[in-house]
Structures are given as structure tokens and as C-alpha cells.
Amino acid sequence: MRNKSLRSKRGAIGRGGASHSDAPNLRIRTRAVQYVYMKTKLTVTVDRDLLPRAKQVARERGVSLSSIIEGALRELTAPDVPTFSQRWRGAFELRDSEDPRARALREKYG
């Protein structure tokens, strides 16, 4: 019901039936952000059996086949970023090397 009353007030304002003071006091601000990317066409040759499967995956995800290929190329060309464990491996030393937990960790992870 609330939406009906707002619609009727807005409609009345447009027809001159009510003053602007009757309308709800709302301020709506929008900001449009647009990114411009230069796209280039590319012809790709793929296996005949692969194309229908790739199109099906794109349909299931609700994206274009081009965006899937672009994502794969971005991932392939991205710089190698070490994982969390790779960054911290060897950064700490154990205080008590005879501790059974430390021994178990050494045996498990080297």
C-alpha cells in the first residue's frame, strides 16, 4: 500500500493536484562510473568438440564465450603471486626442536 500512496502523490504532483510539500522528502543521487576498455577482435581455432561444450559453460554461467576466453588469458598471463604459505615458509624457527608437536610438523611438512 505504501507504494500506491507514493505513486498517487507523485502522479498528483505532475497533474497539479497537490503541492510539492505533499511529496516525500527524498534525495536520490546517482553516480555513473564507466570503464572504457579497448577491445580487439581475435580469431581462435579450437577443437570441433570443444566449442559446443565451451558455449554450454558460457550459457550456464550467463556470460559470453569471449569473457570466458578473456578470463583464461588474464589468468594465464597474470604475474605469479606466491600463496600465503609460500610467503611465510621458513620465516619462523621453532624454539624447542624436541617438542613432539614440532617433530610431527617436521615429519609432515619437511
C-alpha positions, 0 to 999 in steps of 0.5 A, a space after each residue: 500500500 505504501 507504494 500506491 500512496 507514493 505513486 498517487 502523490 507523485 502522479 498528483 504532483 505532475 497533474 497539479 493536484 497537490 503541492 510539492 510539500 505533499 511529496 516525500 522528502 527524498 534525495 536520490 543521487 546517482 553516480 555513473 562510473 564507466 570503464 572504457 576498455 579497448 577491445 580487439 577482435 581475435 580469431 581462435 581455432 579450437 577443437 570441433 568438440 570443444 566449442 559446443 561444450 565451451 558455449 554450454 559453460 558460457 550459457 550456464 554461467 550467463 556470460 559470453 564465450 569471449 569473457 570466458 576466453 578473456 578470463 583464461 588469458 588474464 589468468 594465464 598471463 597474470 604475474 605469479 603471486 606466491 600463496 600465503 604459505 609460500 610467503 611465510 615458509 621458513 620465516 619462523 624457527 621453532 624454539 624447542 626442536 624436541 617438542 613432539 608437536 614440532 617433530 610431527 610438523 617436521 615429519 609432515 611438512 619437511 
